[in-house]
Amino acid sequence: MISNNEMYYQRALLLSPGSKLLKENLAKLDRLEKKLQGA
């Protein structure tokens, strides 16, 4: 399941694909969600 935050970041990435900060935030969010799911 994709969270609202993840959808927001993906949409923002589409608008500004060169944004390194957004990519880092998305990676952090991805790790956090995996941790929460116990993966």
MOPAC internal coordinates of N, CA, C and O (Angstrom, degrees):
PM7 1SCF
backbone

  N    0.0000 0     0.00 0     0.00 0    0    0    0
  C    1.4667 1     0.00 0     0.00 0    1    0    0
  C    1.5273 1   110.96 1     0.00 0    2    1    0
  O    1.2310 1   121.35 1   -46.66 1    3    2    1
  N    1.3076 1   115.01 1   133.34 1    3    2    1
  C    1.4671 1   119.91 1  -178.85 1    5    3    2
  C    1.5272 1   109.23 1   -94.93 1    6    5    3
  O    1.2310 1   121.15 1   -51.45 1    7    6    5
  N    1.3262 1   115.41 1   128.55 1    7    6    5
  C    1.4574 1   120.24 1  -179.13 1    9    7    6
  C    1.5238 1   110.58 1   -76.78 1   10    9    7
  O    1.2310 1   120.87 1   -15.58 1   11   10    9
  N    1.3298 1   115.95 1   164.42 1   11   10    9
  C    1.4632 1   120.45 1   176.96 1   13   11   10
  C    1.5132 1   110.94 1   -61.62 1   14   13   11
  O    1.2310 1   120.59 1   141.77 1   15   14   13
  N    1.3362 1   116.49 1   -38.23 1   15   14   13
  C    1.4575 1   120.34 1   178.65 1   17   15   14
  C    1.5109 1   111.04 1   -60.43 1   18   17   15
  O    1.2310 1   120.72 1   136.22 1   19   18   17
  N    1.3125 1   116.23 1   -43.78 1   19   18   17
  C    1.4589 1   120.37 1  -178.16 1   21   19   18
  C    1.5234 1   110.07 1   -64.45 1   22   21   19
  O    1.2310 1   120.75 1   138.48 1   23   22   21
  N    1.3296 1   116.17 1   -41.52 1   23   22   21
  C    1.4663 1   119.77 1   177.39 1   25   23   22
  C    1.5202 1   110.25 1   -61.37 1   26   25   23
  O    1.2310 1   120.85 1   139.02 1   27   26   25
  N    1.3324 1   115.98 1   -40.98 1   27   26   25
  C    1.4598 1   120.65 1   179.26 1   29   27   26
  C    1.5221 1   111.12 1   -61.83 1   30   29   27
  O    1.2310 1   120.81 1   133.68 1   31   30   29
  N    1.3283 1   116.06 1   -46.32 1   31   30   29
  C    1.4659 1   120.10 1  -178.91 1   33   31   30
  C    1.5217 1   111.28 1   -65.36 1   34   33   31
  O    1.2310 1   120.50 1   139.00 1   35   34   33
  N    1.3304 1   116.65 1   -41.00 1   35   34   33
  C    1.4639 1   119.77 1   179.77 1   37   35   34
  C    1.5199 1   110.51 1   -64.03 1   38   37   35
  O    1.2310 1   120.35 1   140.06 1   39   38   37
  N    1.3218 1   116.93 1   -39.94 1   39   38   37
  C    1.4650 1   120.94 1   179.12 1   41   39   38
  C    1.5238 1   109.64 1   -65.87 1   42   41   39
  O    1.2310 1   120.79 1   137.21 1   43   42   41
  N    1.3245 1   116.09 1   -42.79 1   43   42   41
  C    1.4637 1   120.34 1   179.32 1   45   43   42
  C    1.5259 1   110.72 1   -64.88 1   46   45   43
  O    1.2310 1   120.64 1   143.64 1   47   46   45
  N    1.3381 1   116.38 1   -36.36 1   47   46   45
  C    1.4653 1   120.16 1   177.59 1   49   47   46
  C    1.5221 1   110.73 1   -63.94 1   50   49   47
  O    1.2310 1   120.56 1   142.94 1   51   50   49
  N    1.3226 1   116.53 1   -37.06 1   51   50   49
  C    1.4655 1   120.06 1   178.28 1   53   51   50
  C    1.5254 1   110.19 1   -65.00 1   54   53   51
  O    1.2310 1   120.82 1   144.23 1   55   54   53
  N    1.3215 1   116.03 1   -35.77 1   55   54   53
  C    1.4640 1   120.58 1  -179.65 1   57   55   54
  C    1.5218 1   111.60 1   -74.40 1   58   57   55
  O    1.2310 1   120.45 1   145.97 1   59   58   57
  N    1.3324 1   116.74 1   -34.03 1   59   58   57
  C    1.4693 1   120.02 1   179.56 1   61   59   58
  C    1.5226 1   109.72 1  -138.67 1   62   61   59
  O    1.2310 1   120.23 1  -102.55 1   63   62   61
  N    1.3427 1   117.17 1    77.45 1   63   62   61
  C    1.4610 1   121.68 1  -173.85 1   65   63   62
  C    1.5240 1   113.71 1   -62.95 1   66   65   63
  O    1.2310 1   119.91 1   162.11 1   67   66   65
  N    1.3263 1   117.77 1   -17.89 1   67   66   65
  C    1.4551 1   120.56 1  -178.45 1   69   67   66
  C    1.5198 1   113.25 1   -86.76 1   70   69   67
  O    1.2310 1   120.36 1  -178.59 1   71   70   69
  N    1.3321 1   116.92 1     1.41 1   71   70   69
  C    1.4610 1   119.98 1  -174.80 1   73   71   70
  C    1.5229 1   111.98 1   -77.06 1   74   73   71
  O    1.2310 1   121.18 1   -74.39 1   75   74   73
  N    1.3258 1   115.35 1   105.61 1   75   74   73
  C    1.4672 1   120.92 1  -179.81 1   77   75   74
  C    1.5325 1   110.80 1   -66.55 1   78   77   75
  O    1.2310 1   120.64 1   141.20 1   79   78   77
  N    1.3238 1   116.37 1   -38.80 1   79   78   77
  C    1.4632 1   120.84 1  -178.34 1   81   79   78
  C    1.5311 1   110.75 1   -61.13 1   82   81   79
  O    1.2310 1   120.82 1   136.88 1   83   82   81
  N    1.3294 1   116.04 1   -43.12 1   83   82   81
  C    1.4584 1   119.36 1   179.41 1   85   83   82
  C    1.5157 1   111.47 1   -63.44 1   86   85   83
  O    1.2310 1   120.55 1   140.60 1   87   86   85
  N    1.3432 1   116.55 1   -39.40 1   87   86   85
  C    1.4653 1   119.71 1   179.39 1   89   87   86
  C    1.5178 1   110.29 1   -64.13 1   90   89   87
  O    1.2310 1   120.54 1   140.36 1   91   90   89
  N    1.3380 1   116.58 1   -39.64 1   91   90   89
  C    1.4659 1   120.39 1   178.80 1   93   91   90
  C    1.5242 1   110.14 1   -65.32 1   94   93   91
  O    1.2310 1   120.67 1   137.77 1   95   94   93
  N    1.3354 1   116.33 1   -42.23 1   95   94   93
  C    1.4630 1   119.99 1   178.94 1   97   95   94
  C    1.5214 1   111.03 1   -62.96 1   98   97   95
  O    1.2310 1   120.82 1   139.66 1   99   98   97
  N    1.3296 1   116.03 1   -40.34 1   99   98   97
  C    1.4582 1   120.01 1   179.75 1  101   99   98
  C    1.5220 1   110.53 1   -64.74 1  102  101   99
  O    1.2310 1   120.58 1   140.54 1  103  102  101
  N    1.3308 1   116.51 1   -39.46 1  103  102  101
  C    1.4643 1   121.04 1   178.63 1  105  103  102
  C    1.5296 1   110.63 1   -65.09 1  106  105  103
  O    1.2310 1   120.69 1   138.40 1  107  106  105
  N    1.3400 1   116.29 1   -41.60 1  107  106  105
  C    1.4670 1   120.22 1   178.29 1  109  107  106
  C    1.5215 1   110.11 1   -63.30 1  110  109  107
  O    1.2310 1   120.94 1   136.37 1  111  110  109
  N    1.3284 1   115.81 1   -43.63 1  111  110  109
  C    1.4562 1   121.43 1  -179.40 1  113  111  110
  C    1.5204 1   110.14 1   -62.25 1  114  113  111
  O    1.2310 1   121.05 1   139.19 1  115  114  113
  N    1.3389 1   115.59 1   -40.81 1  115  114  113
  C    1.4611 1   120.93 1   179.92 1  117  115  114
  C    1.5238 1   110.99 1   -62.43 1  118  117  115
  O    1.2310 1   120.75 1   135.04 1  119  118  117
  N    1.3391 1   116.18 1   -44.96 1  119  118  117
  C    1.4682 1   120.30 1   178.96 1  121  119  118
  C    1.5252 1   110.76 1   -64.32 1  122  121  119
  O    1.2310 1   120.68 1   138.78 1  123  122  121
  N    1.3244 1   116.30 1   -41.22 1  123  122  121
  C    1.4602 1   120.93 1  -179.09 1  125  123  122
  C    1.5275 1   110.67 1   -63.07 1  126  125  123
  O    1.2310 1   120.52 1   136.18 1  127  126  125
  N    1.3342 1   116.61 1   -43.82 1  127  126  125
  C    1.4612 1   119.61 1  -179.43 1  129  127  126
  C    1.5219 1   111.14 1   -66.13 1  130  129  127
  O    1.2310 1   120.22 1   142.11 1  131  130  129
  N    1.3359 1   117.18 1   -37.89 1  131  130  129
  C    1.4674 1   120.43 1   177.59 1  133  131  130
  C    1.5270 1   109.85 1   -63.28 1  134  133  131
  O    1.2310 1   121.02 1   140.11 1  135  134  133
  N    1.3418 1   115.65 1   -39.89 1  135  134  133
  C    1.4607 1   120.62 1  -179.96 1  137  135  134
  C    1.5377 1   109.57 1   -65.17 1  138  137  135
  O    1.2310 1   120.76 1   137.10 1  139  138  137
  N    1.3274 1   116.15 1   -42.90 1  139  138  137
  C    1.4607 1   120.65 1  -179.11 1  141  139  138
  C    1.5243 1   111.35 1   -65.34 1  142  141  139
  O    1.2310 1   120.56 1   146.46 1  143  142  141
  N    1.3287 1   116.54 1   -33.54 1  143  142  141
  C    1.4588 1   120.91 1  -179.92 1  145  143  142
  C    1.5262 1   111.35 1   -81.51 1  146  145  143
  O    1.2310 1   120.56 1   171.40 1  147  146  145
  N    1.3265 1   116.53 1    -8.60 1  147  146  145
  C    1.4549 1   120.84 1   179.51 1  149  147  146
  C    1.5185 1   112.94 1    74.85 1  150  149  147
  O    1.2310 1   120.95 1  -155.79 1  151  150  149
  N    1.3267 1   115.79 1    24.21 1  151  150  149
  C    1.4730 1   120.12 1  -178.67 1  153  151  150
  C    1.5196 1   110.74 1   -79.18 1  154  153  151
  O    1.2310 1   120.10 1   180.00 1  155  154  153

